[in-house]
């Protein structure tokens, strides 16, 4: 179970999110908390919570 453990999610267009899963459903929708957003390896912003569909 990955809930509450640090993960890195890499999207096919270069975005990368480092954070902690809050929920994951059977369709692979991810809700992450305490996120660091990166684009092609460069830090962009800290985010409180996001949903990746």
Contact map, one row per residue, 1 for C-alpha under 8 A:
11100000000000000000000000000000000000000000000000000
11111110000000000000100000000000000000000000000000000
11111000000000000001111100000000000000000000000000000
01111100000000000001110000000000000000000000000000000
01111110000000000001100000000000000000000000000000000
01011111000000000111100000000000000000000000000000000
01001111100000000111100000000000000000000000000000000
00000111110000011110000000000000000000000000000000000
00000011111000011100000000000000000000000000000000000
00000001111101111000000000000000000000000000000000000
00000000111111110000000000000000000000000000000000000
00000000011111100000000000000000000000000000000000000
00000000001111100000000000000000000000000000000000000
00000000011111110000000000000000000000110000000000000
00000000011111111000000000000000000011110000000000000
00000001111001111100000000000000000011111000000000000
00000001110000111110000000000000001111000000000000000
00000111100000011111000000000000001110000000000000000
00000111000000001111100000000001111100000000000000000
00111110000000000111110000000001111000000000000000000
01111110000000000011111100000111100000000000000000000
00110000000000000001111100000111100000000000000000000
00100000000000000000111110000111000000000000000000000
00100000000000000000111111011110000000000000000000000
00000000000000000000001111111100000000000000000000000
00000000000000000000000111111000000000000000000000000
00000000000000000000000011111000000000000000000000000
00000000000000000000000111111100000000000000000000001
00000000000000000000000111111110000000000000000000111
00000000000000000000111110011111000000000000000000111
00000000000000000000111100001111100000000000000011110
00000000000000000011111000000111111000000000000011100
00000000000000000011110000000011111000000000001111000
00000000000000000011000000000001111100000000011110000
00000000000000001111000000000001111110000000011111000
00000000000000001110000000000000011111000011111000000
00000000000000111100000000000000001111100011111000000
00000000000000111000000000000000000111111111100000000
00000000000001110000000000000000000011111111000000000
00000000000001110000000000000000000001111100000000000
00000000000000010000000000000000000001111110000000000
00000000000000000000000000000000000001111111000000000
00000000000000000000000000000000000111101111100000000
00000000000000000000000000000000000111100111110000000
00000000000000000000000000000000000111000011111000000
00000000000000000000000000000000011110000001111100000
00000000000000000000000000000000111110000000111111000
00000000000000000000000000000000111000000000011111000
00000000000000000000000000000011111000000000001111100
00000000000000000000000000000011101000000000001111110
00000000000000000000000000001111000000000000000011111
00000000000000000000000000001110000000000000000001111
00000000000000000000000000011100000000000000000000111
